Amino acid sequence: MNSYQRYNVFNNIHKGLRGMLFHLQITIQQTDFTHPEAGAVIAEMEKALRYFDEHADHEDRFILANIAALEPSIVQELENDHVIDHNLSEALRGSITQWKNAVTDNEKEMAGKQLFFAMNEFIAFNLYHMNKEENQLLLLLWKHFTDEEIHSMEQQIIAAIDPEVLMAESRWMMRSLSVPEISGWLEGIRMGAPEAVYQMYLGMAREELSAERMAQVEEKFALNY
């Protein structure tokens, strides 16, 4: 396990993605797939699958590509993980199609059970995969690249994300990070982004955080001025 003494490029986005998965799984467990409300849950599942597909693609293009020649074995292992993840995504999409094609309540209920187990497989593998990236790949990034170079990779990823998706993922990060992490994130935005962007993220924090957590963020954030 790494000690996070340097910049962890995965921390914020991985916490956001985990938060999304945990929320979605609780929602699935509570859903009656014979009722119309299930359609909204299905839509959220499809959105999460798109986000994870894009996340894996961006890691391949902007992180793994940079270290492939330096650490080919771990890169090959992680690329193989992405293939497994893609297959799990397709299995989940197959279960979604099965639910959409179901006619009777019994068929919808059975399809819902398959969705539940397919989602469990998808979540379990992605939790394992994200841990591997933070406990193995991150150490190799630190070995071969400066924090500035790692930040540059991250900026390439951010530039490649559709703005609407970026805002949605940012909201999940805001909901899922600790108070010190949110304070550090806002400080980085304040120092490196236009004022309008900073104000947008500050407004997002006020929308997403409880009053107590927001007060803690503002207290810690003030210490950074």
SENU-778790 format. One line per field, with one value per residue: residue in three letters; z, y, x of N, C-alpha, C in turn. Coordinates in nm, 3 decimals. Atoms other than C-alpha are relative to their C-alpha. Layout:
% residues N
aa c(ALA | ...)
n.zz c(Z | ...)
n.yy c(Y | ...)
n.xx c(X | ...)
ca.zz c(Z | ...)
ca.yy c(Y | ...)
ca.xx c(X | ...)
c.zz c(Z | ...)
c.yy c(Y | ...)
c.xx c(X | ...)
***
This chain:
% residues 225
aa c(MET | ASN | SER | TYR | GLN | ARG | TYR | ASN | VAL | PHE | ASN | ASN | ILE | HIS | LYS | GLY | LEU | ARG | GLY | MET | LEU | PHE | HIS | LEU | GLN | ILE | THR | ILE | GLN | GLN | THR | ASP | PHE | THR | HIS | PRO | GLU | ALA | GLY | ALA | VAL | ILE | ALA | GLU | MET | GLU | LYS | ALA | LEU | ARG | TYR | PHE | ASP | GLU | HIS | ALA | ASP | HIS | GLU | ASP | ARG | PHE | ILE | LEU | ALA | ASN | ILE | ALA | ALA | LEU | GLU | PRO | SER | ILE | VAL | GLN | GLU | LEU | GLU | ASN | ASP | HIS | VAL | ILE | ASP | HIS | ASN | LEU | SER | GLU | ALA | LEU | ARG | GLY | SER | ILE | THR | GLN | TRP | LYS | ASN | ALA | VAL | THR | ASP | ASN | GLU | LYS | GLU | MET | ALA | GLY | LYS | GLN | LEU | PHE | PHE | ALA | MET | ASN | GLU | PHE | ILE | ALA | PHE | ASN | LEU | TYR | HIS | MET | ASN | LYS | GLU | GLU | ASN | GLN | LEU | LEU | LEU | LEU | LEU | TRP | LYS | HIS | PHE | THR | ASP | GLU | GLU | ILE | HIS | SER | MET | GLU | GLN | GLN | ILE | ILE | ALA | ALA | ILE | ASP | PRO | GLU | VAL | LEU | MET | ALA | GLU | SER | ARG | TRP | MET | MET | ARG | SER | LEU | SER | VAL | PRO | GLU | ILE | SER | GLY | TRP | LEU | GLU | GLY | ILE | ARG | MET | GLY | ALA | PRO | GLU | ALA | VAL | TYR | GLN | MET | TYR | LEU | GLY | MET | ALA | ARG | GLU | GLU | LEU | SER | ALA | GLU | ARG | MET | ALA | GLN | VAL | GLU | GLU | LYS | PHE | ALA | LEU | ASN | TYR)
n.zz c(0.000 | 0.005 | -0.111 | 0.056 | -0.032 | 0.119 | 0.058 | 0.039 | 0.112 | 0.002 | -0.123 | 0.007 | 0.095 | -0.048 | -0.108 | 0.062 | 0.068 | -0.104 | -0.055 | 0.099 | -0.002 | -0.126 | 0.002 | 0.098 | -0.048 | -0.100 | 0.073 | 0.067 | -0.103 | -0.047 | 0.113 | 0.047 | 0.145 | 0.069 | -0.004 | 0.097 | -0.055 | 0.038 | 0.121 | -0.037 | -0.053 | 0.117 | 0.066 | -0.080 | 0.024 | 0.134 | -0.010 | -0.071 | 0.092 | 0.093 | -0.072 | -0.025 | 0.130 | 0.035 | -0.097 | 0.039 | 0.125 | -0.030 | -0.066 | 0.103 | 0.093 | -0.058 | -0.110 | 0.033 | 0.120 | -0.039 | -0.080 | 0.061 | 0.035 | -0.122 | -0.087 | 0.089 | -0.061 | -0.073 | 0.098 | 0.065 | -0.098 | -0.015 | 0.125 | -0.006 | -0.092 | 0.072 | 0.087 | -0.088 | -0.040 | 0.117 | 0.010 | -0.107 | 0.042 | 0.103 | -0.067 | -0.069 | 0.104 | 0.042 | -0.101 | 0.018 | 0.118 | -0.041 | -0.076 | 0.090 | 0.086 | -0.082 | 0.016 | -0.121 | -0.126 | -0.037 | 0.084 | -0.046 | -0.129 | 0.023 | 0.063 | -0.105 | -0.080 | 0.079 | -0.005 | -0.132 | -0.008 | 0.098 | -0.056 | -0.105 | 0.065 | 0.055 | -0.111 | -0.067 | 0.081 | 0.010 | -0.127 | 0.004 | 0.101 | -0.045 | -0.104 | 0.067 | 0.060 | -0.103 | -0.081 | 0.084 | 0.109 | -0.051 | -0.046 | 0.119 | 0.053 | -0.084 | 0.028 | 0.131 | 0.039 | -0.103 | -0.023 | 0.108 | 0.117 | -0.028 | 0.014 | 0.144 | 0.048 | -0.049 | 0.075 | 0.130 | -0.022 | -0.025 | 0.127 | 0.089 | -0.054 | 0.035 | -0.115 | -0.079 | -0.076 | -0.099 | -0.111 | -0.071 | -0.076 | -0.106 | -0.107 | -0.074 | -0.078 | -0.111 | -0.098 | -0.044 | -0.057 | -0.138 | -0.012 | 0.045 | 0.144 | 0.068 | -0.020 | 0.088 | 0.138 | 0.026 | 0.003 | 0.129 | 0.102 | -0.020 | 0.043 | 0.137 | 0.097 | 0.002 | -0.114 | 0.024 | -0.027 | -0.146 | -0.060 | 0.034 | -0.088 | -0.136 | -0.005 | -0.002 | -0.136 | -0.087 | 0.037 | -0.024 | -0.135 | -0.112 | -0.060 | -0.090 | 0.078 | 0.070 | -0.098 | -0.022 | 0.120 | -0.001 | -0.106 | 0.046 | 0.121 | -0.041 | -0.046 | 0.115 | 0.059)
n.yy c(-0.120 | -0.120 | -0.093 | -0.123 | -0.111 | -0.085 | -0.024 | 0.118 | -0.041 | 0.082 | -0.008 | -0.067 | 0.063 | 0.133 | -0.015 | -0.037 | 0.118 | 0.093 | -0.054 | 0.025 | 0.143 | 0.037 | -0.057 | 0.072 | 0.135 | -0.012 | -0.030 | 0.124 | 0.090 | -0.050 | -0.018 | 0.103 | -0.006 | 0.014 | -0.131 | -0.096 | -0.070 | 0.072 | -0.059 | -0.103 | 0.070 | 0.055 | -0.113 | -0.032 | 0.106 | -0.021 | -0.116 | 0.042 | 0.081 | -0.092 | -0.070 | 0.092 | 0.027 | -0.116 | -0.007 | 0.099 | -0.046 | -0.113 | 0.054 | 0.065 | -0.098 | -0.110 | 0.044 | 0.124 | -0.021 | -0.070 | 0.084 | 0.135 | 0.043 | 0.005 | 0.107 | 0.070 | 0.110 | -0.052 | -0.061 | 0.109 | 0.053 | -0.094 | 0.001 | 0.121 | -0.032 | -0.083 | 0.092 | 0.070 | -0.100 | -0.018 | 0.117 | -0.010 | -0.104 | 0.056 | 0.092 | -0.082 | -0.056 | 0.110 | 0.013 | -0.116 | 0.030 | 0.103 | -0.067 | -0.084 | 0.087 | 0.078 | -0.041 | 0.026 | -0.037 | 0.106 | -0.017 | -0.119 | 0.031 | 0.087 | -0.083 | -0.086 | 0.079 | 0.014 | -0.131 | -0.014 | 0.080 | -0.053 | -0.123 | 0.041 | 0.041 | -0.121 | -0.081 | 0.070 | -0.004 | -0.137 | -0.034 | 0.069 | -0.063 | -0.134 | 0.021 | 0.036 | -0.120 | -0.090 | 0.065 | 0.048 | -0.092 | -0.132 | 0.003 | -0.001 | -0.137 | -0.080 | 0.040 | -0.044 | -0.132 | -0.102 | -0.034 | -0.090 | 0.083 | 0.072 | -0.100 | -0.022 | 0.111 | -0.022 | -0.109 | 0.056 | 0.075 | -0.095 | -0.066 | 0.096 | 0.036 | -0.088 | -0.087 | 0.048 | 0.116 | -0.051 | -0.057 | 0.109 | 0.071 | -0.091 | 0.006 | 0.123 | -0.018 | -0.090 | 0.078 | 0.119 | -0.032 | -0.048 | -0.147 | -0.050 | 0.020 | -0.102 | -0.129 | -0.001 | -0.005 | -0.138 | -0.085 | 0.020 | -0.068 | -0.145 | -0.042 | 0.035 | -0.013 | -0.132 | -0.030 | 0.052 | 0.145 | 0.014 | -0.032 | 0.107 | 0.113 | -0.040 | 0.013 | 0.144 | 0.048 | -0.045 | 0.076 | 0.143 | 0.034 | -0.042 | -0.125 | 0.031 | 0.029 | -0.121 | -0.086 | 0.056 | -0.031 | -0.143 | -0.021 | 0.050 | -0.073 | -0.131 | 0.017 | 0.007 | -0.133)
n.xx c(0.084 | -0.084 | 0.020 | 0.055 | -0.086 | -0.003 | 0.130 | 0.076 | 0.084 | 0.121 | 0.079 | 0.129 | 0.091 | 0.036 | 0.098 | 0.126 | 0.055 | 0.046 | 0.123 | 0.104 | 0.032 | 0.065 | 0.135 | 0.078 | 0.029 | 0.105 | 0.123 | 0.042 | 0.052 | 0.129 | 0.090 | 0.093 | -0.018 | 0.129 | 0.064 | -0.056 | -0.117 | -0.121 | -0.056 | -0.098 | -0.118 | -0.068 | -0.068 | -0.118 | -0.097 | -0.058 | -0.088 | -0.121 | -0.079 | -0.068 | -0.106 | -0.111 | -0.063 | -0.082 | -0.109 | -0.101 | -0.060 | -0.089 | -0.119 | -0.082 | -0.058 | -0.077 | -0.086 | -0.071 | -0.082 | -0.122 | -0.090 | 0.000 | -0.135 | -0.080 | 0.051 | 0.093 | 0.075 | 0.116 | 0.090 | 0.073 | 0.095 | 0.111 | 0.075 | 0.081 | 0.110 | 0.097 | 0.075 | 0.095 | 0.100 | 0.087 | 0.086 | 0.098 | 0.093 | 0.087 | 0.092 | 0.099 | 0.088 | 0.086 | 0.105 | 0.087 | 0.083 | 0.095 | 0.106 | 0.077 | 0.080 | 0.093 | 0.140 | 0.076 | -0.065 | -0.093 | -0.119 | -0.071 | -0.059 | -0.114 | -0.104 | -0.053 | -0.094 | -0.123 | -0.065 | -0.061 | -0.123 | -0.096 | -0.054 | -0.094 | -0.125 | -0.061 | -0.052 | -0.110 | -0.121 | -0.051 | -0.064 | -0.130 | -0.084 | -0.040 | -0.102 | -0.126 | -0.059 | -0.052 | -0.103 | -0.110 | -0.031 | -0.035 | -0.140 | -0.085 | 0.006 | -0.089 | -0.138 | -0.047 | 0.046 | 0.018 | 0.139 | 0.041 | 0.030 | 0.123 | 0.106 | 0.020 | 0.083 | 0.136 | 0.060 | 0.038 | 0.123 | 0.108 | 0.032 | 0.066 | 0.131 | 0.112 | 0.027 | 0.114 | -0.048 | -0.095 | 0.076 | 0.066 | -0.102 | -0.046 | 0.099 | -0.022 | -0.122 | 0.033 | 0.076 | -0.072 | -0.131 | -0.006 | -0.010 | -0.131 | -0.016 | 0.080 | -0.069 | -0.116 | 0.050 | 0.044 | -0.120 | -0.064 | 0.081 | -0.016 | -0.134 | -0.036 | 0.109 | 0.063 | 0.086 | 0.135 | -0.004 | -0.010 | 0.130 | 0.092 | -0.028 | 0.036 | 0.145 | 0.029 | -0.026 | 0.110 | 0.120 | -0.013 | -0.043 | 0.084 | -0.044 | -0.111 | -0.121 | -0.041 | -0.067 | -0.133 | -0.078 | -0.033 | -0.098 | -0.129 | -0.037 | -0.052 | -0.138 | -0.089 | -0.020)
ca.zz c(0.000 | -0.092 | 0.156 | -0.076 | -0.002 | -0.358 | -0.594 | -0.632 | -0.976 | -0.914 | -0.571 | -0.653 | -0.961 | -0.808 | -0.494 | -0.713 | -0.919 | -0.605 | -0.462 | -0.783 | -0.772 | -0.404 | -0.447 | -0.757 | -0.592 | -0.292 | -0.535 | -0.730 | -0.408 | -0.322 | -0.668 | -0.763 | -1.124 | -1.201 | -1.137 | -1.377 | -1.139 | -1.252 | -1.584 | -1.414 | -1.234 | -1.564 | -1.715 | -1.426 | -1.479 | -1.849 | -1.764 | -1.514 | -1.774 | -2.019 | -1.755 | -1.671 | -2.038 | -2.096 | -1.777 | -1.888 | -2.236 | -2.093 | -1.864 | -2.159 | -2.376 | -2.131 | -1.848 | -1.956 | -2.294 | -2.115 | -1.903 | -2.139 | -2.256 | -1.900 | -1.720 | -1.987 | -1.753 | -1.525 | -1.824 | -1.998 | -1.679 | -1.646 | -2.014 | -1.968 | -1.671 | -1.898 | -2.138 | -1.850 | -1.738 | -2.091 | -2.094 | -1.758 | -1.895 | -2.196 | -1.972 | -1.769 | -2.086 | -2.189 | -1.861 | -1.921 | -2.266 | -2.113 | -1.870 | -2.146 | -2.355 | -2.064 | -2.092 | -1.781 | -1.421 | -1.363 | -1.657 | -1.532 | -1.181 | -1.305 | -1.528 | -1.228 | -1.030 | -1.314 | -1.320 | -0.949 | -0.977 | -1.293 | -1.118 | -0.820 | -1.052 | -1.221 | -0.891 | -0.732 | -1.025 | -1.054 | -0.683 | -0.720 | -1.034 | -0.884 | -0.578 | -0.809 | -0.989 | -0.664 | -0.493 | -0.790 | -1.092 | -0.888 | -0.731 | -1.079 | -1.197 | -0.900 | -0.989 | -1.348 | -1.351 | -1.155 | -1.001 | -1.269 | -1.542 | -1.372 | -1.344 | -1.718 | -1.787 | -1.571 | -1.756 | -2.086 | -1.944 | -1.820 | -2.160 | -2.327 | -2.107 | -2.232 | -2.012 | -1.906 | -1.800 | -1.622 | -1.415 | -1.330 | -1.223 | -1.026 | -0.829 | -0.738 | -0.630 | -0.418 | -0.248 | -0.196 | -0.082 | 0.272 | 0.400 | 0.364 | 0.011 | -0.092 | 0.058 | -0.130 | -0.452 | -0.427 | -0.349 | -0.662 | -0.872 | -0.717 | -0.797 | -1.144 | -1.307 | -1.412 | -1.142 | -1.305 | -1.285 | -0.922 | -0.836 | -1.016 | -0.809 | -0.489 | -0.568 | -0.638 | -0.296 | -0.129 | -0.319 | -0.254 | 0.100 | 0.424 | 0.616 | 0.869 | 0.608 | 0.414 | 0.731 | 0.787 | 0.428 | 0.463 | 0.790 | 0.639 | 0.309 | 0.490 | 0.631 | 0.278 | 0.200)
ca.yy c(0.000 | 0.342 | 0.628 | 0.903 | 1.121 | 1.256 | 1.348 | 1.075 | 1.134 | 0.862 | 0.965 | 1.212 | 1.045 | 0.698 | 0.816 | 0.977 | 0.660 | 0.446 | 0.679 | 0.648 | 0.268 | 0.241 | 0.472 | 0.287 | -0.054 | 0.056 | 0.196 | -0.132 | -0.329 | -0.110 | -0.119 | -0.317 | -0.401 | -0.466 | -0.097 | 0.197 | 0.356 | 0.089 | 0.270 | 0.560 | 0.317 | 0.147 | 0.487 | 0.556 | 0.219 | 0.293 | 0.632 | 0.477 | 0.223 | 0.505 | 0.689 | 0.380 | 0.300 | 0.653 | 0.645 | 0.326 | 0.469 | 0.788 | 0.591 | 0.383 | 0.689 | 0.938 | 0.737 | 0.382 | 0.498 | 0.715 | 0.435 | 0.138 | 0.131 | 0.174 | -0.082 | -0.313 | -0.595 | -0.388 | -0.198 | -0.524 | -0.648 | -0.331 | -0.332 | -0.693 | -0.572 | -0.315 | -0.595 | -0.789 | -0.473 | -0.422 | -0.777 | -0.724 | -0.404 | -0.591 | -0.861 | -0.591 | -0.429 | -0.769 | -0.792 | -0.441 | -0.545 | -0.852 | -0.628 | -0.388 | -0.679 | -0.838 | -0.829 | -0.989 | -0.889 | -1.225 | -1.170 | -0.821 | -0.949 | -1.225 | -0.978 | -0.747 | -1.026 | -1.084 | -0.711 | -0.718 | -1.001 | -0.858 | -0.525 | -0.699 | -0.855 | -0.520 | -0.335 | -0.600 | -0.607 | -0.229 | -0.191 | -0.447 | -0.275 | 0.074 | -0.056 | -0.208 | 0.121 | 0.313 | 0.055 | -0.055 | 0.173 | 0.492 | 0.390 | 0.334 | 0.672 | 0.828 | 0.634 | 0.758 | 1.095 | 1.419 | 1.544 | 1.815 | 1.550 | 1.352 | 1.668 | 1.717 | 1.370 | 1.454 | 1.779 | 1.589 | 1.360 | 1.652 | 1.820 | 1.502 | 1.470 | 1.611 | 1.914 | 1.767 | 1.441 | 1.634 | 1.823 | 1.504 | 1.327 | 1.635 | 1.622 | 1.260 | 1.355 | 1.640 | 1.395 | 1.129 | 1.312 | 1.393 | 1.750 | 1.793 | 1.651 | 1.888 | 2.184 | 2.089 | 2.038 | 2.381 | 2.539 | 2.384 | 2.514 | 2.861 | 2.873 | 2.718 | 2.791 | 3.104 | 3.277 | 3.170 | 2.803 | 2.841 | 3.005 | 2.728 | 2.459 | 2.656 | 2.675 | 2.301 | 2.236 | 2.443 | 2.247 | 1.900 | 1.919 | 1.930 | 2.256 | 2.093 | 1.958 | 2.284 | 2.476 | 2.238 | 2.288 | 2.666 | 2.649 | 2.434 | 2.624 | 2.955 | 2.814 | 2.786 | 3.159)
ca.xx c(0.000 | 0.138 | 0.165 | 0.034 | 0.337 | 0.325 | 0.046 | -0.216 | -0.367 | -0.627 | -0.756 | -1.033 | -1.176 | -1.160 | -1.340 | -1.604 | -1.648 | -1.667 | -1.930 | -2.131 | -2.112 | -2.205 | -2.505 | -2.618 | -2.591 | -2.799 | -3.057 | -3.065 | -3.116 | -3.414 | -3.572 | -3.882 | -3.802 | -4.169 | -4.253 | -4.204 | -3.948 | -3.702 | -3.659 | -3.481 | -3.248 | -3.168 | -3.083 | -2.845 | -2.677 | -2.627 | -2.479 | -2.237 | -2.125 | -2.049 | -1.848 | -1.642 | -1.581 | -1.452 | -1.244 | -1.067 | -1.009 | -0.857 | -0.628 | -0.510 | -0.443 | -0.299 | -0.142 | -0.062 | 0.068 | 0.325 | 0.466 | 0.421 | 0.783 | 0.913 | 0.695 | 0.551 | 0.442 | 0.216 | 0.079 | -0.010 | -0.176 | -0.384 | -0.477 | -0.593 | -0.799 | -0.962 | -1.058 | -1.216 | -1.393 | -1.527 | -1.661 | -1.831 | -1.983 | -2.118 | -2.265 | -2.437 | -2.569 | -2.701 | -2.893 | -3.028 | -3.150 | -3.312 | -3.503 | -3.608 | -3.739 | -3.925 | -4.304 | -4.449 | -4.381 | -4.217 | -3.980 | -3.895 | -3.834 | -3.603 | -3.417 | -3.380 | -3.214 | -2.969 | -2.897 | -2.824 | -2.570 | -2.412 | -2.372 | -2.211 | -1.952 | -1.887 | -1.846 | -1.626 | -1.387 | -1.365 | -1.291 | -1.012 | -0.882 | -0.880 | -0.692 | -0.431 | -0.383 | -0.334 | -0.114 | 0.099 | 0.072 | 0.088 | 0.421 | 0.564 | 0.438 | 0.616 | 0.930 | 0.946 | 0.770 | 0.764 | 0.441 | 0.434 | 0.445 | 0.169 | -0.040 | 0.010 | -0.129 | -0.430 | -0.489 | -0.492 | -0.758 | -0.968 | -0.946 | -1.073 | -1.384 | -1.713 | -1.799 | -2.134 | -1.968 | -1.692 | -1.950 | -2.139 | -1.820 | -1.712 | -2.037 | -1.970 | -1.618 | -1.757 | -1.994 | -1.728 | -1.411 | -1.305 | -1.304 | -0.925 | -0.939 | -1.219 | -1.031 | -0.715 | -0.910 | -1.075 | -0.738 | -0.591 | -0.882 | -0.850 | -0.479 | -0.488 | -0.823 | -1.014 | -1.220 | -1.547 | -1.445 | -1.344 | -1.677 | -1.864 | -1.689 | -1.736 | -2.107 | -2.109 | -1.956 | -2.229 | -2.495 | -2.356 | -2.217 | -2.410 | -2.392 | -2.160 | -1.919 | -1.922 | -1.834 | -1.543 | -1.427 | -1.441 | -1.248 | -0.971 | -0.975 | -0.918 | -0.595 | -0.457 | -0.477)
c.zz c(0.000 | 0.111 | -0.047 | 0.035 | -0.118 | -0.060 | -0.047 | -0.107 | -0.002 | 0.113 | -0.021 | -0.093 | 0.047 | 0.116 | -0.056 | -0.067 | 0.101 | 0.060 | -0.092 | 0.005 | 0.128 | 0.004 | -0.095 | 0.050 | 0.108 | -0.068 | -0.067 | 0.102 | 0.046 | -0.110 | -0.025 | -0.152 | -0.078 | -0.006 | -0.098 | 0.049 | -0.041 | -0.124 | 0.030 | 0.055 | -0.115 | -0.072 | 0.076 | -0.017 | -0.134 | 0.001 | 0.070 | -0.088 | -0.100 | 0.068 | 0.023 | -0.129 | -0.038 | 0.094 | -0.037 | -0.127 | 0.026 | 0.072 | -0.100 | -0.082 | 0.065 | 0.118 | -0.040 | -0.122 | 0.035 | 0.072 | -0.061 | -0.028 | 0.124 | 0.090 | -0.078 | 0.069 | 0.073 | -0.096 | -0.071 | 0.094 | 0.013 | -0.127 | -0.009 | 0.094 | -0.072 | -0.097 | 0.082 | 0.040 | -0.113 | -0.013 | 0.108 | -0.033 | -0.103 | 0.059 | 0.071 | -0.101 | -0.054 | 0.097 | -0.010 | -0.118 | 0.034 | 0.077 | -0.092 | -0.088 | 0.078 | -0.012 | 0.131 | 0.124 | 0.043 | -0.080 | 0.045 | 0.134 | -0.016 | -0.065 | 0.102 | 0.089 | -0.074 | -0.003 | 0.132 | 0.009 | -0.099 | 0.051 | 0.112 | -0.059 | -0.052 | 0.111 | 0.064 | -0.081 | -0.006 | 0.130 | 0.007 | -0.094 | 0.046 | 0.113 | -0.062 | -0.060 | 0.106 | 0.082 | -0.080 | -0.108 | 0.051 | 0.045 | -0.119 | -0.069 | 0.081 | -0.030 | -0.127 | -0.036 | 0.120 | 0.021 | -0.110 | -0.126 | 0.019 | -0.008 | -0.147 | -0.061 | 0.041 | -0.078 | -0.140 | 0.011 | 0.016 | -0.130 | -0.094 | 0.045 | -0.046 | 0.122 | 0.088 | 0.087 | 0.111 | 0.121 | 0.081 | 0.086 | 0.115 | 0.117 | 0.083 | 0.082 | 0.121 | 0.110 | 0.071 | 0.068 | 0.146 | 0.000 | -0.041 | -0.151 | -0.079 | 0.011 | -0.091 | -0.146 | -0.037 | -0.006 | -0.133 | -0.112 | 0.011 | -0.055 | -0.149 | -0.106 | 0.001 | 0.117 | -0.016 | 0.029 | 0.150 | 0.067 | -0.028 | 0.094 | 0.146 | 0.018 | 0.004 | 0.140 | 0.092 | -0.029 | 0.048 | 0.144 | 0.103 | 0.057 | 0.090 | -0.078 | -0.074 | 0.095 | 0.029 | -0.118 | 0.003 | 0.106 | -0.045 | -0.119 | 0.036 | 0.044 | -0.116 | -0.065 | 0.056)
c.yy c(0.125 | 0.097 | 0.135 | 0.123 | 0.097 | 0.008 | -0.129 | 0.041 | -0.075 | 0.032 | 0.058 | -0.070 | -0.139 | 0.007 | 0.037 | -0.119 | -0.103 | 0.048 | -0.024 | -0.145 | -0.039 | 0.050 | -0.080 | -0.139 | 0.002 | 0.024 | -0.125 | -0.096 | 0.040 | 0.002 | -0.122 | 0.008 | -0.029 | 0.134 | 0.096 | 0.072 | -0.066 | 0.059 | 0.105 | -0.062 | -0.059 | 0.110 | 0.039 | -0.105 | 0.021 | 0.119 | -0.036 | -0.085 | 0.087 | 0.070 | -0.092 | -0.038 | 0.114 | 0.013 | -0.097 | 0.044 | 0.113 | -0.047 | -0.068 | 0.102 | 0.097 | -0.038 | -0.125 | 0.017 | 0.066 | -0.089 | -0.138 | -0.050 | -0.018 | -0.116 | -0.086 | -0.106 | 0.051 | 0.064 | -0.107 | -0.058 | 0.091 | 0.009 | -0.126 | 0.019 | 0.081 | -0.084 | -0.076 | 0.094 | 0.025 | -0.117 | -0.001 | 0.107 | -0.053 | -0.099 | 0.076 | 0.063 | -0.108 | -0.021 | 0.117 | -0.023 | -0.104 | 0.063 | 0.083 | -0.084 | -0.083 | 0.057 | -0.017 | 0.046 | -0.105 | 0.010 | 0.120 | -0.024 | -0.088 | 0.077 | 0.092 | -0.073 | -0.020 | 0.130 | 0.018 | -0.077 | 0.048 | 0.127 | -0.031 | -0.037 | 0.121 | 0.084 | -0.067 | 0.010 | 0.141 | 0.048 | -0.062 | 0.072 | 0.137 | -0.010 | -0.032 | 0.123 | 0.090 | -0.062 | -0.054 | 0.101 | 0.136 | 0.006 | 0.005 | 0.136 | 0.090 | -0.030 | 0.068 | 0.144 | 0.094 | 0.025 | 0.092 | -0.079 | -0.079 | 0.094 | 0.025 | -0.111 | 0.020 | 0.110 | -0.045 | -0.080 | 0.095 | 0.068 | -0.091 | -0.037 | 0.102 | 0.085 | -0.047 | -0.119 | 0.046 | 0.057 | -0.109 | -0.077 | 0.087 | 0.001 | -0.127 | 0.010 | 0.088 | -0.075 | -0.104 | 0.028 | 0.041 | 0.152 | 0.051 | -0.014 | 0.104 | 0.136 | 0.012 | 0.011 | 0.142 | 0.096 | -0.013 | 0.068 | 0.151 | 0.050 | -0.020 | 0.020 | 0.142 | 0.018 | -0.058 | -0.150 | -0.025 | 0.025 | -0.109 | -0.120 | 0.033 | -0.009 | -0.146 | -0.057 | 0.039 | -0.075 | -0.145 | -0.037 | 0.043 | 0.130 | -0.022 | -0.025 | 0.124 | 0.096 | -0.050 | 0.027 | 0.145 | 0.032 | -0.045 | 0.081 | 0.134 | -0.008 | 0.002 | 0.137 | 0.064)
c.xx c(0.088 | -0.039 | -0.052 | 0.085 | 0.013 | -0.139 | -0.065 | -0.101 | -0.133 | -0.098 | -0.139 | -0.098 | -0.040 | -0.100 | -0.137 | -0.067 | -0.048 | -0.132 | -0.119 | -0.045 | -0.075 | -0.144 | -0.089 | -0.037 | -0.108 | -0.134 | -0.055 | -0.061 | -0.139 | -0.107 | -0.088 | 0.001 | -0.127 | -0.074 | 0.067 | 0.125 | 0.130 | 0.065 | 0.105 | 0.128 | 0.081 | 0.078 | 0.126 | 0.109 | 0.069 | 0.095 | 0.131 | 0.090 | 0.075 | 0.117 | 0.121 | 0.071 | 0.094 | 0.120 | 0.112 | 0.072 | 0.099 | 0.126 | 0.093 | 0.078 | 0.098 | 0.088 | 0.079 | 0.090 | 0.133 | 0.101 | 0.019 | 0.142 | 0.088 | -0.039 | -0.099 | -0.085 | -0.124 | -0.099 | -0.081 | -0.105 | -0.122 | -0.083 | -0.086 | -0.120 | -0.108 | -0.082 | -0.104 | -0.113 | -0.099 | -0.097 | -0.108 | -0.105 | -0.099 | -0.099 | -0.111 | -0.096 | -0.095 | -0.115 | -0.099 | -0.094 | -0.106 | -0.116 | -0.089 | -0.094 | -0.103 | -0.141 | -0.077 | 0.077 | 0.101 | 0.129 | 0.082 | 0.069 | 0.123 | 0.115 | 0.064 | 0.099 | 0.131 | 0.079 | 0.076 | 0.132 | 0.105 | 0.065 | 0.098 | 0.136 | 0.076 | 0.063 | 0.120 | 0.129 | 0.057 | 0.062 | 0.139 | 0.096 | 0.049 | 0.102 | 0.136 | 0.068 | 0.062 | 0.112 | 0.118 | 0.038 | 0.046 | 0.146 | 0.095 | -0.004 | 0.091 | 0.147 | 0.053 | -0.034 | -0.007 | -0.150 | -0.053 | -0.036 | -0.129 | -0.120 | -0.032 | -0.084 | -0.145 | -0.070 | -0.041 | -0.129 | -0.117 | -0.043 | -0.077 | -0.141 | -0.104 | -0.037 | -0.116 | 0.039 | 0.095 | -0.074 | -0.069 | 0.100 | 0.052 | -0.097 | 0.018 | 0.128 | -0.028 | -0.074 | 0.086 | 0.134 | -0.012 | 0.012 | 0.138 | 0.021 | -0.079 | 0.069 | 0.121 | -0.038 | -0.042 | 0.119 | 0.072 | -0.075 | 0.017 | 0.133 | 0.022 | -0.105 | -0.055 | -0.097 | -0.140 | -0.007 | 0.007 | -0.135 | -0.103 | 0.020 | -0.031 | -0.151 | -0.044 | 0.020 | -0.114 | -0.129 | 0.008 | 0.032 | -0.103 | 0.056 | 0.121 | 0.129 | 0.049 | 0.070 | 0.141 | 0.092 | 0.045 | 0.104 | 0.139 | 0.050 | 0.060 | 0.145 | 0.099 | 0.026 | 0.126)
***
